[in-house]
Amino acid sequence: METPFLSIIMPVYKAEKYLSRSVHSILGQAFSDFELILIDDGSPDRCGELCDAFAAADPRVAVIHFAKNAGVIATRNRALEQARGEYITFVDADDEIDPETYQKVIDQMGDRRPDAVVFGVEERYYNQKQELKSKKVITLPTRYFSDQTQARKYVIELEKSTLYGYLWNKLYRAELIRERSLRIRPYPIASDFFFNCDFFMEISSLFVLDMAPYVYNRRVDEGLTSKFFPNFFEIQEDRVSSVLSQFEGWGLCSPEIERDLANIYVRYVFAGLQRQFDPRAEKTGKGRKKWLRGVFSSELFGRLIPRARSDNFVLRVMIWLLKGRHGALTRLAGRVMYVSRRRLPLLFARWKQNR
């Protein structure tokens, strides 16, 4: 059996109304040297049947069936074991991708075989009636890094743009995944990000493309964003610490890197704070005070917050609140954010992305 250039991994669960459109956006690609691995994660709808029908109609499609729902991490890791391609990428079953995507990527790669290829994304925001309300395109300028140090330095730009944390906007050189037996770690959120941390730790080359062919559909009250995770903030602290540790491990940490991470950390503090007002957090006013005092006294807070600095007005106010440890005003800001997120989720999501 010939080795395809690209393995495309798609977990499938409760995606019946989106699956055909997503799969056809792949099978209709101008570039055809790929395998598509569909993983039916014990889906209770007709997803399993649809996956089998795609496989029967197109030899490039392979299907893995899970008898019971195991979750996106288990399904992706199972597919990583089976993937045969020179490169590996991911697509979610409720998203779609431009039909010229992979051909454009391959054309620009030419004879180069970078460890990772990164492209941009178009985020589409839908309301509860599934009406498209807004779009946002996130890209970075085209850059090719064949020097290991320069490739590693650019990771901070990926993280600042939010493009670092996704799986589906990247092509991964499969040899690196196989050599190091990399798998997606069992985080309830941000597992994509931590896989990228593991993968990028040893990269020597990187290709960034100024194109946004991947359509990330963000729907109100669907997916992980509508769930509540008690340890949300702890995971985001781990996220910031992981990037900090990466740059320290590479010997590339600098005041500028710490400033950029500090600004990201400020956003996570307020994201964590607003969740303290969610009834599912079961926090009283006293409990929220205690939570915030714990944040103020943490080692990461003490190291990064003094470095925070921004020209953005909203972020500048957030930084001022944290630097001054203004507990009451900070909690008030968290409450306002929580109410805004709950009552105007689409507007809040767009504001969050633009700040």
C-alpha positions in Angstrom: 0.0 0.0 0.0 1.5 3.4 -1.1 2.1 6.0 1.6 -0.1 9.1 1.1 1.5 12.5 1.4 -1.2 13.6 4.0 -3.2 11.9 6.6 -6.4 13.9 7.6 -7.9 12.9 11.0 -11.5 13.7 11.8 -13.2 12.6 15.0 -17.0 12.3 14.6 -19.6 12.6 17.3 -23.1 14.0 17.2 -22.2 15.8 14.0 -24.8 14.3 11.6 -26.2 17.7 10.4 -22.7 19.0 9.6 -20.7 15.9 8.6 -21.5 15.6 4.9 -20.5 19.2 4.3 -17.3 18.8 6.2 -16.3 15.6 4.5 -17.1 16.8 1.0 -14.9 19.9 1.6 -12.1 17.4 2.0 -12.9 14.9 -0.7 -13.4 17.7 -3.1 -9.8 19.0 -2.5 -7.8 19.8 -5.7 -4.9 17.9 -4.0 -5.8 14.2 -3.9 -2.8 12.4 -2.4 -4.3 11.9 1.1 -6.1 9.5 3.3 -9.1 10.6 5.4 -9.5 8.8 8.7 -13.0 9.2 10.1 -13.4 8.1 13.7 -17.0 7.3 14.7 -16.8 7.9 18.5 -19.8 5.8 19.4 -22.1 8.5 18.0 -25.8 7.9 18.8 -27.0 9.5 15.5 -26.4 8.3 11.9 -22.7 9.4 11.9 -21.4 5.8 11.8 -23.6 5.0 8.8 -22.5 8.1 7.0 -18.8 7.4 7.7 -19.2 3.9 6.2 -20.9 5.3 3.2 -18.1 7.7 2.5 -15.6 4.8 2.9 -17.5 2.7 0.4 -17.6 5.5 -2.1 -14.0 6.6 -1.9 -10.9 4.4 -1.3 -9.1 7.3 0.4 -11.5 7.1 3.3 -10.9 4.8 6.3 -13.3 4.4 9.2 -12.6 3.5 12.8 -15.6 2.7 15.0 -15.6 3.1 18.8 -18.3 1.0 20.5 -18.7 3.6 23.2 -18.0 7.4 23.3 -14.4 7.8 24.3 -13.9 11.5 23.7 -12.0 13.5 21.1 -8.5 12.8 22.7 -8.9 9.1 22.6 -10.2 9.1 19.0 -7.4 11.4 17.7 -4.7 9.3 19.5 -6.2 6.1 17.9 -6.0 7.7 14.5 -2.4 8.9 15.1 -1.5 5.2 15.5 -3.0 4.3 12.2 -2.0 7.4 10.1 0.4 6.5 7.2 1.0 9.9 5.7 4.2 11.9 5.5 2.3 14.7 7.1 -0.7 14.7 9.5 -3.4 17.2 9.9 -6.8 17.4 11.6 -10.3 18.7 10.7 -13.3 18.9 13.0 -16.6 17.3 11.8 -18.5 20.5 12.1 -16.0 22.7 10.3 -15.0 23.0 6.6 -12.0 23.8 4.5 -11.5 25.5 1.2 -11.1 23.1 -1.7 -7.8 24.6 -2.8 -6.2 24.4 0.7 -3.9 21.5 0.5 -2.9 22.1 -3.1 -1.9 25.7 -2.2 0.1 24.4 0.8 1.9 21.8 -1.2 2.7 24.2 -4.0 4.2 26.7 -1.6 6.2 24.0 0.2 7.8 22.9 -3.1 10.8 20.7 -2.2 11.0 21.9 1.3 9.9 19.6 4.1 9.5 21.7 7.2 8.7 20.1 10.6 5.4 22.1 10.7 3.3 24.2 8.4 0.9 26.7 9.9 -1.9 28.6 8.2 -4.6 31.0 9.3 -8.3 30.5 10.1 -11.6 32.2 9.4 -13.8 32.1 12.5 -17.5 32.2 11.9 -19.9 33.1 14.7 -23.5 31.6 14.7 -26.4 32.4 17.0 -28.8 29.9 18.5 -30.8 29.9 15.3 -27.7 28.9 13.4 -27.6 32.2 11.6 -24.2 33.5 10.6 -23.7 36.8 12.6 -20.0 37.7 12.0 -16.7 36.5 10.7 -13.1 37.1 11.7 -9.9 36.1 9.7 -6.7 35.4 11.6 -3.5 35.2 9.7 0.2 35.9 10.0 2.6 37.0 7.2 4.2 34.2 5.1 7.5 33.2 6.7 9.8 30.3 6.2 12.3 29.4 9.0 15.0 26.9 8.3 17.0 28.0 11.2 16.0 26.3 14.5 16.5 29.3 16.7 14.4 31.5 14.5 11.7 28.9 14.2 11.5 28.7 18.0 11.5 32.4 18.5 8.4 32.7 16.2 6.3 30.5 18.5 5.5 33.5 20.6 3.9 35.2 17.6 1.8 32.1 17.0 0.6 32.1 20.6 -0.2 35.9 20.5 -2.3 35.4 17.4 -4.1 32.4 19.0 -2.9 30.2 16.0 -0.5 28.2 18.2 -3.3 26.4 20.1 -5.1 24.7 17.3 -4.5 21.3 15.6 -6.5 21.9 12.4 -4.5 24.8 11.0 -1.2 22.8 10.9 0.5 20.1 9.0 2.8 18.1 11.2 5.7 16.1 9.9 4.7 12.6 10.9 8.2 11.3 11.4 8.6 13.6 14.4 5.4 12.3 15.9 6.4 8.7 15.4 10.0 9.1 16.5 8.9 10.7 19.8 5.6 8.7 20.2 3.7 11.9 20.7 0.1 11.7 21.7 -2.5 14.2 22.8 -2.5 14.6 26.5 -5.7 14.1 28.5 -6.6 17.7 29.3 -10.4 18.5 29.4 -9.7 21.7 27.5 -6.7 23.0 25.6 -5.4 19.5 24.7 -4.6 20.8 21.2 -2.4 23.4 22.7 -0.4 21.0 24.9 0.1 18.6 21.9 1.6 21.6 20.0 3.8 22.4 23.0 5.2 18.9 22.9 5.6 18.8 19.1 7.2 22.3 18.7 9.6 21.6 21.5 12.0 19.9 19.1 11.2 21.6 15.8 14.0 22.8 13.5 12.0 24.4 10.7 8.7 26.1 10.3 6.6 27.4 7.4 3.9 30.0 8.1 1.4 30.8 5.3 -0.6 34.0 5.0 -3.9 32.3 4.1 -7.0 31.4 6.1 -8.6 28.4 4.3 -9.9 26.7 7.4 -13.4 27.7 8.5 -13.9 27.3 12.3 -17.6 27.4 13.1 -18.3 28.8 16.5 -21.9 28.1 17.6 -23.6 29.5 20.7 -24.3 26.9 23.3 -22.5 24.1 21.4 -19.1 22.5 22.0 -16.7 23.0 24.9 -17.3 26.7 25.3 -20.8 26.1 26.8 -19.5 23.6 29.4 -18.2 24.4 32.8 -14.7 23.3 33.9 -13.9 23.9 37.6 -10.2 23.8 36.8 -10.3 26.1 33.8 -7.9 28.7 35.3 -5.4 26.1 36.5 -5.2 24.7 33.0 -4.7 28.1 31.5 -2.0 28.8 34.1 -0.4 25.6 33.0 -0.6 26.8 29.4 1.2 30.0 30.1 3.8 28.2 32.2 4.3 25.7 29.4 5.2 28.4 26.9 7.4 30.1 29.5 9.2 26.8 30.1 9.6 26.2 26.4 11.5 29.5 26.0 13.5 28.8 29.1 14.4 25.3 27.8 15.5 26.8 24.5 17.5 29.5 26.2 15.4 32.2 24.5 13.4 33.7 27.3 13.7 37.5 27.4 11.9 40.5 29.0 9.9 40.8 25.7 8.8 37.2 25.8 7.7 37.6 29.5 5.8 40.8 28.6 3.9 39.0 25.8 3.1 36.1 28.0 2.1 38.5 30.8 -0.5 40.1 28.5 -1.9 36.7 27.7 -1.9 35.7 31.3 -3.9 38.9 32.2 -6.7 37.7 29.9 -6.7 34.3 31.5 -7.0 35.8 34.9 -10.1 37.6 33.9 -11.4 34.6 32.0 -11.0 32.6 35.2 -12.5 35.3 37.4 -15.7 35.6 35.4 -16.2 31.9 35.8 -16.2 32.3 39.5 -19.6 34.1 39.1 -21.1 31.1 37.3 -23.6 29.3 39.6 -21.8 26.0 38.8 -18.7 27.3 40.5 -20.7 27.4 43.8 -18.7 30.4 45.0 -19.9 33.0 47.5 -18.5 36.5 47.6 -16.1 35.3 50.2 -15.1 32.4 48.0 -14.4 34.8 45.1 -12.3 37.0 47.3 -10.2 34.0 48.4 -9.8 32.8 44.8 -8.5 36.2 43.7 -6.1 36.4 46.7 -4.7 33.1 45.7 -4.1 34.4 42.2 -2.4 37.5 43.5 -0.1 35.4 45.7 0.9 32.9 43.0 4.5 32.7 41.7 3.4 33.1 38.1 1.4 36.3 38.9 4.4 37.7 40.8 6.7 37.0 37.9 4.6 38.1 34.9 2.2 40.8 36.0 5.0 43.4 36.6 6.0 42.8 32.9 2.5 43.4 31.5 2.1 46.4 29.2 -0.3 47.1 26.3 -1.5 50.0 24.1 -5.0 48.4 24.0 -7.3 50.4 26.3 -9.3 47.5 27.7 -6.2 45.4 28.3 -4.4 48.4 29.9 -7.3 48.8 32.4 -7.1 45.1 33.2 -3.4 45.3 33.8 -3.8 48.3 36.0 -6.4 46.5 38.1 -4.0 43.5 38.6 -0.8 45.4 39.1 -2.5 47.5 41.8 -4.2 44.4 43.3 -7.5 46.2 43.4 -9.5 43.3 44.6 -13.0 44.9 44.7 -12.7 46.6 41.4 -11.2 43.5 39.8 -14.1 41.4 41.0 -16.6 44.0 39.7 -15.0 43.8 36.3 -15.2 40.0 36.4 -18.9 40.2 37.2 -19.5 42.6 34.3 -17.7 40.2 32.0 -19.7 37.3 33.2 -23.0 39.0 32.7 -22.0 40.2 29.2 -20.8 36.8 28.2 -24.1 35.2 29.4 -26.5 37.8 27.9 -24.6 38.7 24.7 -22.4 35.7 23.9 -21.7 36.5 20.3 -20.8 40.1 21.0 -18.7 39.0 23.9 -16.8 36.4 21.8 -16.1 39.0 19.2 -14.9 41.6 21.8 -12.7 39.0 23.4 -11.1 38.1 20.1 -10.4 41.8 19.2 -9.0 43.0 22.5 
